[in-house]
Structures are given as structure tokens and as C-alpha cells.
């Protein structure tokens, strides 16, 4: 959810060829309206063993969609009083993530990630000009009403101060191992530089910084003993992977090997999708996608750099802002591996881009496939029968218990009113 300039001389087809070849003909899809009248939906999750789906609204509410696809009028949780003030023209703060305990049906526990005002008195000398604090909190469902959370059960399990308003990440989700994973952006501003950033290497490469990482924790707030850096005295022990810029929407594959895949928003020239594994360094600020990066001259990529030990993305594409020729978007939005009923899509990764323009909504939906050699390629989906020429902004994607995938969209650049729609992505036959 961040708009930046782009610069590259490589063609779009050339980029795809580098990463595994050009995809087959563009898949044809339809967008079926599923729920409308919500505020900037940033996630929709169906808990295990539950017929309901839960949508988070950026301004601070959790809404329920019942088994019949009806949006209930009363929110499941309303924490607008805890959310830091949001800018209505554009903001990256707010209610950012939701995850349900694997034993939710038994214990009623769920988790939300949100931006709250920083307690400056606790660290006034250092952070009085910082933006906010990103929190992960546990709640429990009300004992009297399954469609209401008990707000008095709040328990903070993670709290990270944030220097800038942007690059928050803060997707949260439970892995197949039962651990809670938390994505964090590099702290904001640009080029992993400035207030709140490590001067010489940036936050992404700094194992003592919580920013630019994937964290892995137990829900009691403790650190899993098998985390990769628990024995490194110079590292934060919750870190699972590092070298990320702004992992905006991640997901675990509900089939296959349960891989964790993130769309990681890059700087000026490229966008990337990456698979996350234990202890990996994904390159930022040394790399922008598969290209060497110089934070002092971000538009001029060095011809070579030390890439030893780095894990590069499975997909990349050109950013549109500065180089419209052959571009595919300006800010990647991570999606899901399709595991639904339509056989031709099974195993494909459905994701998108916020828009090809900031000033005019032009959201994008992509379908990526992996060949027999394990190389990924991507293609823009052809949307059939949509009532407007261009799609709304693509905020996020979602997946239900049957493996079907949804697009969470907005008609404005900021969290304004209840104007937005969730669409189910279906084949256009």
C-alpha cells in the first residue's frame, strides 16, 4: 500500500523470462460481488471449523459475514478508539491484520494487529517524533454472544514503535506449525533510510531491529526454541526471516507444503513476490527484487553486488510510475495459492497490484503458475463483464475454507466511509 516511482530498462517479458519464462494465455476471470458497504477491507479470514468470515476495516472494526453471505450490521469488534488518527486521503496505518487461533472453536481466541498512538513518555528522548506503535493483541469471544468479542479480554503480545507512517506490514497468520507469524515493514519513509533506520545497513539487514522482518512467536508471547536466531546475542530472537521492505499481505498455502508467500513492496523500480523460509535473508536494502540497490542513488542499480547468502524473489515486475512502458503496477498486493474447485487454477498463485496509478484507480489481478522445473511465471488476468473500464484499488486478497479466493477492494485511496466491496474471483466460462 505504498506508491513509489519506478525506473528500469528491462521489458516486462524480459523480466518474466529471467524468472522462469512467459506464462500461458491470460486467464479469464469474473468478479462476483460478495460483500459491499465496508471500510477499506484489509483482510477477510474464515476461522477453522466456522461458517462465518471476518473482515477487518482499516479504520478499526471487525465485521462478520454469516454463512449466507450477509454482512451483519453490528461489528464483532470495534477498536476505533485504539487506532491512531488516520489520514483520509491515504494512510498505511490502522487495523492491519487478523488471525484466529487454530483451536478457536474451543478457546474463542483471536488476534488483531493495529496502529495505536505511541506512549512518548516511556521513551521521550528517543521517540517523541516517531509516528505510532504497531501492536498485536489477543481477544476472546464473548461468553454470551458468539458474534461479539469481549473487549475486556485484551492482552498485548507484541508492541513495536514505528518511526514513519508507512511500510507497516503487520499481516499476521498462524502457520501449519501452530506458531503466529507477523510481517513488519522496514519502518517507512524511503530507501530504508532516515529517522528510525540503521545508518550503515538499513533496518532490513539489521538483526537488532524489529523492522523489515518476519517474526515468529508463541501466542503466549514467548519465543519458539527453534527460531533461527535464538542463540545470536546480537539478534532479536523472534526473527524468522529478514531483508524485507514492506511485506504487504502474506499467506500460507493451505495445500502443498504449506509455504509462506509474501508480496513485498519494493522501492522505485520493481515489485516482488517471495517465498519465506527459516533464517533467510531476502536482500533489502542490498537488493531491490533481483537487482542490486544503492540507497543513495535508488534509481541507478549497480551492475554487480555481493549476493551470497541472499534469497531472491520467485516473481518480479516493473513499477509504472516512472516507466509506463511494459509496466504492471506500482505496489504489489500479496495473494493466495488457489485450492478451490476449479481444476485449471489449482496450485496457481492469485495476487495483484494496488493500482497502475495513484490518481486514478486501476487495480490489477495476476495469476502466477509454476512449471515442472519450479520456475514461476505470471500473467495479468482478463476480467470479463466488470461494469467499469478499470478495477478499483486492490487492497488485499482472501481465501475461504474451500480454497476459493476473493479480492478486497476500495474505490478511494484512503479509509473513507463504508464504500468498499469484496469480490469473489471465479472463472469466466
C-alpha positions as CSV (number, residue, x, y, z in Angstrom):
1,X,0.0,0.0,0.0
2,X,2.7,2.4,-0.9
3,X,3.2,4.4,-4.1
4,X,6.7,5.0,-5.4
5,X,8.4,5.9,-8.6
6,X,9.8,3.3,-11.0
7,X,12.8,3.1,-13.3
8,X,14.0,0.2,-15.4
9,X,15.2,-0.5,-18.9
10,X,14.2,-4.2,-18.9
11,X,11.0,-5.2,-20.7
12,X,8.2,-6.9,-18.8
13,X,8.5,-10.0,-20.9
14,X,12.3,-9.9,-20.3
15,X,11.7,-9.9,-16.5
16,X,9.4,-12.8,-16.7
17,X,11.9,-14.7,-18.8
18,X,14.6,-14.1,-16.2
19,X,12.3,-15.6,-13.5
20,X,11.1,-18.6,-15.4
21,X,9.5,-17.8,-18.7
22,X,6.3,-16.2,-20.0
23,X,3.0,-17.6,-18.7
24,X,0.3,-19.1,-20.8
25,X,-2.5,-17.1,-22.3
26,X,-4.2,-14.7,-19.8
27,X,-6.7,-16.4,-17.6
28,X,-10.2,-15.0,-17.9
29,X,-12.0,-14.3,-14.6
30,X,-15.1,-12.7,-13.3
31,X,-15.5,-10.6,-10.1
32,X,-18.7,-11.6,-8.3
33,X,-19.8,-9.0,-5.6
34,X,-19.7,-10.8,-2.3
35,X,-20.0,-8.1,0.3
36,X,-20.3,-4.4,-0.1
37,X,-20.6,-1.4,2.3
38,X,-17.3,-1.9,4.2
39,X,-14.5,0.4,5.0
40,X,-11.1,-0.3,3.4
41,X,-11.1,-4.1,3.9
42,X,-7.5,-5.2,4.5
43,X,-8.2,-8.9,5.3
44,X,-11.0,-11.4,5.4
45,X,-10.5,-14.7,7.3
46,X,-12.6,-17.7,7.9
47,X,-11.7,-19.4,11.2
48,X,-11.1,-23.2,11.3
49,X,-14.4,-25.1,11.6
50,X,-16.5,-21.9,11.3
51,X,-19.1,-21.0,8.6
52,X,-18.5,-17.2,9.2
53,X,-15.9,-14.9,7.7
54,X,-14.4,-11.9,9.5
55,X,-13.4,-8.7,7.6
56,X,-11.2,-6.1,9.1
57,X,-11.9,-2.5,8.2
58,X,-8.8,-0.2,8.2
59,X,-10.5,2.4,10.5
60,X,-10.8,-0.2,13.3
61,X,-13.7,-2.5,13.1
62,X,-14.1,-6.3,12.6
63,X,-17.2,-7.2,10.7
64,X,-18.9,-10.6,10.3
65,X,-20.2,-12.2,7.1
66,X,-22.5,-15.0,8.0
67,X,-22.9,-18.4,6.3
68,X,-25.4,-17.0,3.8
69,X,-23.0,-14.2,2.8
70,X,-24.8,-11.5,4.7
71,X,-22.8,-8.7,6.4
72,X,-24.0,-8.4,9.9
73,X,-24.9,-4.8,10.9
74,X,-23.1,-4.8,14.3
75,X,-19.3,-5.2,14.4
76,X,-17.7,-8.2,16.0
77,X,-15.0,-5.9,17.5
78,X,-14.8,-2.1,17.4
79,X,-11.4,-0.7,18.4
80,X,-11.6,2.7,16.6
81,X,-10.8,4.3,20.0
82,X,-7.4,2.5,20.0
83,X,-6.4,3.4,16.4
84,X,-4.1,6.3,15.8
85,X,-5.8,9.1,13.8
86,X,-5.8,8.2,10.1
87,X,-5.4,10.4,7.0
88,X,-8.4,10.0,4.8
89,X,-6.7,10.8,1.5
90,X,-4.1,8.0,2.0
91,X,-2.8,6.1,5.0
92,X,-0.9,2.9,5.8
93,X,-1.8,2.7,9.5
94,X,-4.9,1.3,11.0
95,X,-6.4,-2.1,11.7
96,X,-3.9,-4.2,9.6
97,X,-4.3,-7.9,10.4
98,X,-6.4,-10.6,12.0
99,X,-5.7,-14.3,12.8
100,X,-7.8,-16.9,14.6
101,X,-6.3,-19.4,17.0
102,X,-6.1,-22.9,15.5
103,X,-8.3,-24.0,18.4
104,X,-10.6,-21.1,18.1
105,X,-13.7,-23.3,18.3
106,X,-12.6,-24.4,21.7
107,X,-10.9,-21.4,23.2
108,X,-12.5,-18.4,21.3
109,X,-9.2,-16.7,21.0
110,X,-8.2,-14.4,18.1
111,X,-5.6,-11.8,17.3
112,X,-5.6,-8.4,15.7
113,X,-2.7,-6.1,14.5
114,X,-3.3,-2.4,14.6
115,X,-1.6,1.0,14.8
116,X,-2.0,2.9,18.1
117,X,-0.6,6.2,19.5
118,X,2.9,5.8,20.9
119,X,3.5,6.3,24.6
120,X,6.0,9.0,24.2
121,X,6.6,9.3,28.0
122,X,8.1,5.9,28.0
123,X,10.9,6.9,25.7
124,X,10.6,10.7,25.2
125,X,14.2,11.4,24.4
126,X,14.3,9.0,21.5
127,X,10.9,8.8,20.0
128,X,8.9,11.9,20.6
129,X,8.8,12.5,16.9
130,X,8.0,8.9,15.9
131,X,4.7,8.1,14.2
132,X,2.9,5.4,16.1
133,X,3.2,1.9,17.7
134,X,2.1,-1.3,15.9
135,X,0.5,-3.8,18.3
136,X,-0.6,-7.4,18.1
137,X,-3.3,-8.1,20.7
138,X,-5.2,-11.2,21.8
139,X,-9.0,-11.1,22.4
140,X,-11.6,-13.7,23.4
141,X,-15.1,-14.1,22.1
142,X,-17.9,-13.1,24.5
143,X,-19.3,-15.9,26.6
144,X,-22.8,-14.5,26.0
145,X,-22.7,-13.8,22.2
146,X,-20.6,-15.7,19.6
147,X,-20.9,-12.7,17.3
148,X,-19.3,-10.3,19.8
149,X,-15.7,-10.1,21.1
150,X,-15.2,-9.4,24.8
151,X,-13.1,-6.2,24.7
152,X,-12.1,-6.6,28.3
153,X,-10.1,-9.7,27.5
154,X,-7.4,-7.7,25.5
155,X,-3.8,-8.9,26.1
156,X,-0.9,-7.3,24.2
157,X,1.5,-9.8,22.9
158,X,3.7,-7.7,20.6
159,X,4.4,-3.9,20.5
160,X,6.8,-2.3,18.0
161,X,7.3,1.5,17.8
162,X,7.2,2.9,14.3
163,X,9.3,5.8,13.1
164,X,7.2,6.7,10.0
165,X,3.5,6.3,9.0
166,X,4.3,3.8,6.2
167,X,5.7,0.4,5.5
168,X,3.9,-1.2,8.4
169,X,3.3,-4.7,7.0
170,X,1.6,-6.3,10.0
171,X,-0.1,-9.1,8.3
172,X,-0.5,-11.8,10.9
173,X,-1.3,-15.5,10.5
174,X,-0.8,-18.9,12.0
175,X,1.5,-21.3,10.3
176,X,1.0,-25.1,9.9
177,X,3.2,-25.4,13.0
178,X,0.7,-23.5,15.2
179,X,3.0,-20.5,15.6
180,X,1.9,-16.9,15.0
181,X,3.8,-15.1,12.2
182,X,4.0,-11.3,12.0
183,X,5.2,-9.3,9.0
184,X,6.9,-6.0,9.5
185,X,8.0,-3.3,7.0
186,X,11.3,-1.5,7.3
187,X,9.9,1.4,9.3
188,X,8.9,3.7,6.5
189,X,10.0,6.8,4.6
190,X,12.0,5.6,1.6
191,X,15.2,3.7,0.8
192,X,15.4,2.2,4.3
193,X,17.0,5.4,5.5
194,X,16.2,8.4,7.8
195,X,14.7,8.7,11.2
196,X,14.5,5.3,12.9
197,X,16.7,3.4,10.4
198,X,20.1,1.8,10.8
199,X,22.5,4.2,9.2
200,X,25.0,1.9,7.6
201,X,22.9,-1.1,6.5
202,X,19.2,-0.2,6.9
203,X,16.7,-1.9,9.1
204,X,16.1,-4.8,6.7
205,X,19.6,-6.1,7.3
206,X,19.9,-5.2,11.0
207,X,19.1,-8.2,13.1
208,X,18.8,-5.9,16.1
209,X,15.9,-4.1,14.5
210,X,12.3,-5.5,14.5
211,X,11.6,-3.8,11.2
212,X,11.8,-5.4,7.8
213,X,11.3,-8.9,9.1
214,X,9.0,-11.9,9.5
215,X,8.6,-12.7,13.2
216,X,7.5,-16.0,14.7
217,X,6.2,-16.2,18.2
218,X,4.2,-18.4,20.5
219,X,0.8,-16.9,21.3
220,X,1.8,-16.6,25.0
221,X,4.4,-14.1,23.8
222,X,7.4,-16.4,24.2
223,X,10.0,-17.2,21.6
224,X,9.9,-20.7,19.9
225,X,13.1,-22.5,20.7
226,X,13.7,-23.5,17.1
227,X,13.7,-19.9,15.8
228,X,16.9,-19.3,13.7
229,X,18.5,-16.5,15.8
230,X,17.6,-17.6,19.4
231,X,21.3,-18.2,20.1
232,X,22.6,-15.0,18.4
233,X,23.1,-12.3,21.1
234,X,23.0,-9.6,18.5
235,X,19.7,-10.6,17.0
236,X,16.0,-10.3,18.1
237,X,15.1,-13.9,18.9
238,X,11.6,-13.7,17.3
239,X,13.0,-13.1,13.8
240,X,12.2,-15.9,11.4
241,X,13.4,-14.2,8.2
242,X,14.8,-10.7,7.3
243,X,15.8,-8.4,4.5
244,X,12.2,-7.3,3.6
245,X,11.0,-3.8,2.7
246,X,7.2,-3.9,3.2
247,X,5.7,-7.4,3.1
248,X,2.1,-6.3,2.2
249,X,-0.2,-9.3,2.6
250,X,1.2,-12.8,3.1
251,X,-0.4,-16.2,3.2
252,X,0.3,-19.9,3.9
253,X,-0.6,-22.3,1.2
254,X,-3.5,-24.4,2.6
255,X,-2.2,-27.3,0.5
256,X,1.1,-28.4,-0.9
257,X,4.0,-27.9,1.6
258,X,2.2,-25.0,3.4
259,X,4.7,-22.4,2.0
260,X,4.6,-18.9,3.3
261,X,4.4,-16.4,0.4
262,X,4.5,-12.6,0.7
263,X,4.1,-9.7,-1.8
264,X,7.0,-7.4,-0.8
265,X,6.5,-3.8,-1.9
266,X,9.8,-2.5,-3.3
267,X,11.3,0.9,-3.8
268,X,11.4,2.7,-7.2
269,X,11.8,0.2,-10.0
270,X,10.4,-3.3,-9.3
271,X,7.8,-5.2,-7.3
272,X,8.3,-8.7,-6.0
273,X,6.7,-11.9,-4.6
274,X,8.9,-14.0,-2.4
275,X,8.6,-17.4,-0.6
276,X,9.7,-17.1,3.0
277,X,11.7,-19.8,4.8
278,X,13.5,-20.1,8.1
279,X,16.5,-17.8,8.6
280,X,16.5,-16.4,5.0
281,X,17.9,-13.0,4.0
282,X,15.7,-11.5,1.3
283,X,18.1,-8.8,0.4
284,X,16.6,-5.4,1.2
285,X,18.4,-2.8,1.3
286,X,21.2,-4.5,-0.6
287,X,18.8,-5.6,-3.3
288,X,15.6,-4.4,-4.9
289,X,13.9,-7.5,-6.1
290,X,16.6,-9.3,-8.2
291,X,18.6,-6.1,-8.8
292,X,21.5,-4.6,-6.8
293,X,20.4,-1.5,-4.9
294,X,22.1,1.8,-3.9
295,X,20.0,3.7,-1.3
296,X,21.9,6.9,-2.1
297,X,21.0,6.6,-5.8
298,X,17.9,4.4,-5.7
299,X,17.1,4.7,-9.5
300,X,20.6,3.7,-10.6
301,X,21.1,0.0,-9.9
302,X,24.7,-1.1,-9.6
303,X,25.8,-3.6,-12.2
304,X,27.0,-6.0,-9.6
305,X,27.0,-6.6,-5.8
306,X,27.6,-9.4,-3.3
307,X,24.5,-11.6,-3.4
308,X,26.0,-14.5,-1.4
309,X,23.5,-16.0,1.0
310,X,20.5,-14.0,-0.3
311,X,17.2,-15.5,-1.2
312,X,15.7,-13.8,-4.3
313,X,12.0,-13.5,-5.2
314,X,10.1,-16.0,-7.2
315,X,8.5,-13.2,-9.3
316,X,9.2,-9.5,-10.1
317,X,7.7,-6.9,-12.4
318,X,8.2,-3.3,-13.4
319,X,6.8,-0.4,-11.5
320,X,4.7,2.0,-13.6
321,X,5.2,5.4,-12.1
322,X,8.4,6.5,-13.9
323,X,8.5,3.8,-16.7
324,X,5.0,3.1,-18.1
325,X,6.2,1.0,-21.0
326,X,5.5,-2.6,-20.2
327,X,4.8,-2.0,-16.5
328,X,2.3,-3.9,-14.4
329,X,1.6,-1.8,-11.3
330,X,3.0,0.4,-8.6
331,X,2.6,-1.5,-5.3
332,X,2.3,-5.3,-5.1
333,X,-0.5,-6.9,-3.1
334,X,0.2,-10.4,-1.9
335,X,-2.4,-13.1,-2.5
336,X,-3.1,-16.9,-2.2
337,X,-2.4,-20.2,-3.7
338,X,-5.7,-21.3,-5.2
339,X,-7.0,-24.6,-3.8
340,X,-10.7,-24.3,-4.8
341,X,-12.9,-26.4,-7.0
342,X,-11.8,-25.1,-10.5
343,X,-9.2,-27.6,-11.6
344,X,-7.2,-25.4,-14.1
345,X,-6.4,-22.9,-11.3
346,X,-5.3,-25.3,-8.6
347,X,-1.8,-24.5,-7.5
348,X,-1.8,-21.1,-9.1
349,X,-0.9,-18.0,-7.1
350,X,-3.6,-15.3,-7.4
351,X,-2.3,-11.9,-6.4
352,X,-2.4,-8.3,-7.6
353,X,-1.3,-4.7,-7.5
354,X,-2.9,-1.8,-5.7
355,X,-3.2,0.2,-8.9
356,X,-1.2,1.3,-12.0
357,X,-1.8,4.9,-10.9
358,X,-2.2,6.7,-7.7
359,X,-4.6,9.4,-9.0
360,X,-6.8,7.0,-10.9
361,X,-7.9,3.6,-9.6
362,X,-6.6,0.9,-11.9
363,X,-6.2,-2.2,-9.7
364,X,-4.6,-5.3,-11.2
365,X,-5.1,-9.0,-10.7
366,X,-2.4,-11.5,-11.7
367,X,-2.2,-15.3,-11.9
368,X,1.2,-16.9,-11.5
369,X,2.0,-20.6,-12.2
370,X,5.0,-22.8,-11.5
371,X,6.4,-25.1,-14.2
372,X,8.0,-28.5,-13.8
373,X,11.4,-27.0,-13.0
374,X,10.0,-25.0,-10.2
375,X,10.2,-21.6,-12.0
376,X,7.3,-19.2,-11.7
377,X,5.7,-17.0,-14.4
378,X,2.8,-14.6,-14.2
379,X,0.1,-13.1,-16.4
380,X,-2.4,-10.3,-15.9
381,X,-5.9,-11.8,-15.6
382,X,-8.5,-10.7,-18.1
383,X,-11.6,-9.5,-16.1
384,X,-14.8,-10.2,-18.0
385,X,-18.0,-8.4,-17.5
386,X,-16.9,-5.8,-15.0
387,X,-19.2,-2.8,-15.1
388,X,-16.3,-0.3,-15.2
389,X,-13.4,0.0,-17.6
390,X,-10.9,-0.2,-14.7
391,X,-10.8,-2.1,-11.5
392,X,-10.9,-0.5,-8.0
393,X,-7.8,-0.3,-5.8
394,X,-6.6,-3.8,-4.8
395,X,-6.1,-3.7,-1.0
396,X,-5.8,-7.3,-0.2
397,X,-6.9,-10.9,-1.1
398,X,-8.6,-13.6,0.9
399,X,-9.3,-17.3,0.9
400,X,-12.2,-19.3,2.3
401,X,-12.2,-22.8,3.8
402,X,-12.9,-24.3,0.4
403,X,-9.8,-22.7,-1.1
404,X,-11.7,-20.1,-3.2
405,X,-10.0,-16.6,-3.5
406,X,-11.5,-13.1,-3.1
407,X,-10.4,-9.6,-4.0
408,X,-10.7,-6.9,-1.3
409,X,-11.1,-3.5,-3.0
410,X,-11.6,0.2,-2.4
411,X,-12.9,3.0,-4.6
412,X,-10.8,5.6,-2.8
413,X,-7.2,5.9,-1.8
414,X,-7.9,6.2,1.9
415,X,-10.2,4.8,4.6
416,X,-13.3,6.8,3.8
417,X,-16.8,5.8,4.9
418,X,-18.3,2.4,4.0
419,X,-18.0,2.4,0.3
420,X,-15.9,-0.7,-0.5
421,X,-16.5,-4.2,-1.8
422,X,-15.2,-7.7,-1.5
423,X,-15.5,-9.7,-4.7
424,X,-15.2,-13.5,-5.2
425,X,-12.9,-14.4,-8.1
426,X,-14.4,-17.0,-10.4
427,X,-13.6,-18.4,-13.8
428,X,-15.3,-16.7,-16.8
429,X,-16.6,-19.7,-18.7
